[in-house]
Amino acid sequence: MRLTLLCVALVSLLCAPLAFAGSPHFVSCAQSVTGNTLTVDGKEAGLGDEEQIHVVVTATASCINPGDHHPQAANKETVTAEEDVPVQNGRALFSIDVTATFQPSCSPPMSVVFSDVTACDTTNNICCTL
C-alpha cells in the first residue's frame, strides 16, 4: 500500500505542469528618429505571469550645427518617457516616443542627434542600451 501511494505521488509530481519563474530578457531593442522625436521599439520575453512591466526610455538630445560641432551645455538636454506595458503570454512589446524641445528651437540647418539611449524595464531591473 505504501509503495502504491509513493508511486502515485511520484507520477503526479512528474506529470504535473511545472511553473517556472520568469527569466526576463530583451529579445530586441531598436531606435528610429524622425525630426525631434526618438522612437524606441522593443520586445521583452521571459516575463512569466507578470501582468505588466514599467519601461523608461532616456536619452541625451543634442542640437548639432552643420559643421558637426558638438553643442554647449545649453544646446543639449536629457529626455525621458515612461510607460506601463501589458504582458501577454510572457512577452511585452513596446514603442515609446520621446521628443526633444529646445529654447531657442533646433531648426535647420541645425539637427537633433540622440545619444546615450537606454530602455529600462524597472519592474525587473534590466536595460538595453542603443
C-alpha positions as CSV (number, residue, x, y, z in Angstrom):
1,M,0.0,0.0,0.0
2,R,2.8,2.4,0.9
3,L,4.6,1.6,-2.3
4,T,1.4,2.3,-4.3
5,L,0.9,5.7,-2.7
6,L,4.6,6.5,-3.2
7,C,4.3,5.6,-6.9
8,V,1.1,7.7,-7.3
9,A,2.7,10.7,-5.6
10,L,5.9,10.4,-7.8
11,V,3.9,10.1,-11.0
12,S,1.7,13.1,-10.0
13,L,4.8,15.2,-9.4
14,L,6.4,14.2,-12.7
15,C,3.2,14.7,-14.8
16,A,2.1,18.0,-13.2
17,P,2.8,21.1,-15.3
18,L,5.8,22.9,-14.0
19,A,5.6,26.6,-13.2
20,F,8.9,28.3,-13.8
21,A,9.7,31.8,-12.5
22,G,10.3,34.2,-15.4
23,S,13.7,35.0,-16.8
24,P,13.2,38.4,-18.2
25,H,15.4,39.5,-21.2
26,F,15.2,41.8,-24.2
27,V,14.7,39.9,-27.5
28,S,15.0,43.1,-29.5
29,C,15.6,46.8,-28.9
30,A,15.8,49.4,-31.7
31,Q,15.6,53.1,-32.3
32,S,14.5,55.4,-35.1
33,V,14.5,59.2,-35.3
34,T,12.0,61.5,-37.1
35,G,12.8,65.2,-36.7
36,N,13.0,65.9,-33.0
37,T,11.3,62.6,-32.0
38,L,13.1,59.4,-30.9
39,T,11.1,56.2,-31.0
40,V,12.4,53.1,-29.1
41,D,10.8,49.8,-30.0
42,G,11.4,46.7,-28.0
43,K,10.4,43.2,-27.2
44,E,10.9,41.6,-23.9
45,A,10.4,37.9,-23.1
46,G,10.6,35.5,-20.2
47,L,8.2,37.5,-18.1
48,G,6.3,34.6,-16.7
49,D,2.9,35.5,-15.4
50,E,3.5,39.2,-14.8
51,E,0.6,41.4,-15.7
52,Q,2.6,44.5,-16.8
53,I,6.1,46.0,-16.8
54,H,7.2,49.6,-16.5
55,V,9.6,50.8,-19.2
56,V,11.6,54.0,-19.0
57,V,13.4,55.4,-22.1
58,T,16.1,58.0,-21.5
59,A,18.4,59.7,-24.0
60,T,20.6,62.8,-24.5
61,A,19.3,65.1,-27.2
62,S,21.9,67.5,-28.8
63,C,21.4,70.2,-31.3
64,I,24.3,69.9,-33.7
65,N,25.3,72.5,-36.3
66,P,26.1,71.7,-39.9
67,G,29.9,71.5,-39.1
68,D,29.2,68.6,-36.7
69,H,30.3,70.8,-33.8
70,H,29.0,69.5,-30.5
71,P,26.8,71.9,-28.6
72,Q,27.4,73.8,-25.5
73,A,25.5,72.6,-22.4
74,A,22.6,74.9,-23.2
75,N,22.1,73.0,-26.5
76,K,21.6,69.6,-25.1
77,E,19.1,68.0,-22.7
78,T,18.2,64.7,-21.2
79,V,14.8,63.5,-22.4
80,T,12.7,60.8,-20.7
81,A,9.4,59.0,-21.4
82,E,7.9,56.1,-19.5
83,E,5.0,53.7,-20.0
84,D,3.3,50.7,-18.3
85,V,3.3,47.9,-20.9
86,P,1.0,44.9,-20.7
87,V,2.4,41.4,-20.7
88,Q,0.8,38.7,-22.8
89,N,2.0,35.1,-22.8
90,G,5.2,36.1,-21.0
91,R,6.1,38.8,-23.6
92,A,5.8,42.5,-23.8
93,L,6.0,44.7,-26.9
94,F,6.6,48.5,-26.6
95,S,7.0,51.5,-28.7
96,I,7.8,54.7,-26.8
97,D,8.3,58.2,-28.2
98,V,10.5,60.9,-26.7
99,T,10.5,64.4,-28.2
100,A,13.3,66.9,-27.6
101,T,12.4,70.6,-27.2
102,F,15.0,73.3,-27.3
103,Q,14.7,77.0,-26.5
104,P,15.5,78.5,-28.9
105,S,14.4,75.7,-31.2
106,C,16.8,73.5,-33.0
107,S,15.8,74.3,-36.6
108,P,17.6,73.8,-39.9
109,P,20.4,73.9,-40.6
110,M,20.9,72.6,-37.1
111,S,19.7,69.0,-36.4
112,V,18.8,66.9,-33.3
113,V,21.0,63.9,-32.6
114,F,20.2,61.4,-29.8
115,S,22.9,59.6,-27.9
116,D,23.1,57.5,-24.7
117,V,19.8,55.9,-25.4
118,T,18.5,53.3,-23.0
119,A,15.3,51.4,-22.4
120,C,14.9,50.0,-18.9
121,D,12.3,47.6,-17.5
122,T,12.3,49.0,-14.0
123,T,10.0,46.2,-12.9
124,N,12.7,43.6,-13.5
125,N,15.8,45.9,-13.4
126,I,17.1,45.1,-16.8
127,C,18.1,47.6,-19.6
128,C,19.0,47.6,-23.3
129,T,21.4,50.3,-24.5
130,L,21.3,51.5,-28.0
